[in-house]
Amino acid sequence: MRRRTRHRRSLLPAFAVTTLFLAAACSAPAPHAEQPAAAEQLRATPSPSDGTRHSLTVAAAPAATATATAGPTGSARRAHRTTLAVSSYDGHTRRAVITDRPPHRPGQANSPTPSAPSPTSAPSHQATVGDVIASAPAPGAPHGLLAKVTKVLGETDHGTEVQTEPATLNALLGDDTARGGVPVDPSSFAVDKLLPDVKVSWSKAGDVHIGPQGAKVPLGSLRLDVRAQVPTAAEAPASATASVDGFVQVAPQVDFAYGGTGTDAAPGSAYLGVSGRWTSGWAVRGRAAAATGTPLRIPFAKLHADPVLQVGPVPVVVNLDLTCYVQISGDGKVTVDVEQSLKGGFTAGGTFAPAKGWTPVSSSDLSSTPVHASVTSAGNVKTALGAEASVGLYGTVGVTADLAPYLRGEATASAESGGAAPQADWAVYGGLDLSGTLRFQLSVFGTPIIRRDVPLGTLHREWKLAGGTLPGQGARGSR
């Protein structure tokens, strides 16, 4: 029976944003789920009379992430920081409580459900109908909040309660522009270990490192080591037990761009994606088989992070999910002993232009080095050590991507003329599949809604690692 162990680490209030891996074992739940997001709301300031467009900096949000607000369309109140905070949010009713009180300290009780408003309390005018609010993760809104105030309901013991509806980024960013990529702090990932023999390592600035490989992992990278038994053919002997062991090491970053044309108009350009450096090494040994005849995917770890990008005064919350897996397919007839190392960069995302709408972006320059390769007996097998990632904003999935480096081995027997013994040739290949989907939720930028999912397209590459003739039937293959 598979043992499931959940490992969590605190999400840093301001981590260097983007997609991918885990945290250390046996750590506490993310504190932002228990306390309101600190904020310096953006008080509305008049728009420049000359219509000047600003080029906003994209960076990792500071430790005390600010809340941003902007006035209703046509009010000339641009996005600005504020000292207010989202004290709580109810996703079912879309009601939020806004407060100017200091955040609760860890250990203090705080209900994620807003209290009933008190009709006798004097309004504090902390929010106005039409205001647009952007907040870092807060109680009841663990993936951040981007909302428009539709009604001020009254005062509660915890602040001003307001009714909200979903908003879009162009309401805050207007006609400004922004472009940048921010690395994700490896310590910000929460990790679920789905198999017992999974080890997590990472390192960051300040000589901070965790895990058995932490001292060797490059700064800003996160590494997962795994060893797993995989299914074998029903008639295979005990000596043919199949296994996969290896590691995945990633230094991911989130990439964001916005080219505005106004608070009530679709942007002239937009981009959201994930990129980074990938290093992996793994070995496949034995007579592996997929009992059902279709590829068998075995997830071994799930990771999640909510890095916050500071785009000018606006906190843009990026949601990253990653599932690492081993995938196996084969007929159970071939026995392999293969090792491979892989290294390179990758990019997956979506870009928007008014004339084309949302279009996919995907690329990779991964290359491999065979360490050892051999195949015995005729048949085929294919194994992948990959990761399926999703990236979105404020709790909506925008882009999914599946990066699947793989090893494939095959051996084919052919009869020789004149009654000679059959000739059997074998070969081992390395390869890469990168695929994904653009989702309609990318309309959070203020772009037209995509009525259907748009495939990223499949990037496929394959290269030969080794090959030869099966032992005992001619020259031995290369190793």
Buried (B, 14 or more C-beta within 10 A) or exposed (E): EEEEEEBBBBBBBBBBBBBBBBBBBEBEEBBBBBBBBBBBBBBBBEBEEEEEEBEBEBBBBBEEBBBBBBBBBEBEBBBBBBBBBBBBBBBEEBBBBBBBEEBBEEEEEBEBBBBEBEEEEEEBEBBBEBBBBBBBBBBBBBBBBBBBBEEBBBBBEBBBBBBBEBBBBBBBBBBBBBBBBBBBBBBBBBBBBBBEEBBBBBBBEEEEBBBEBBEEBEBBBBBBBBBBBBBBBEEBEEEBBBBBBBBBBBBBBBBBBBBBBBBEEBBBBBBBBBBBBBBBBBBBBBBBBBEEEEEBBBBBBBBBBBBBBBBBBBBBBBBBBBBBBBBBBBBBBBBBBBBBBBBBEBBBBBBBBEEEBBEBBBEBEBEBEBBBBBBBBBBBBBBBBBBBBBBBBBBBBBBBBBBBBBBBBBBBBEEEEEEEEEBBBBBBBBBBBBBBBBBBBBBBBBBEEBEEEBEBEEBEBEEEBBBBBBEEBEEEBBE
